[in-house]
């Protein structure tokens, strides 16, 4: 029996992704999609599902912070890439 069947990590990740998609419905910035892609990248880079859930659980709060300041993550990431 693996940890996913005990803790339902996959279900938790999908639930959080649905919450993140609501940010796109609310403000049309695309931030929810960027956050969802971030979670996919964490898994792609080898983080365990438990660790992805740990970070995913904090993302809605972080996304609210960005939304309240009207920050568009795609634009922010492009700016950071130019600087680096």
Secondary structure, DSSP 8 states (H G I E B T S, - for coil): --HHHHH-HHHHHHHHHHHHHHHHHHH-SSHHHHHHHHHHHHHHTT--HHHHHHHHHHHHHHHHHHHHTT--HHHHHHHHHHH-
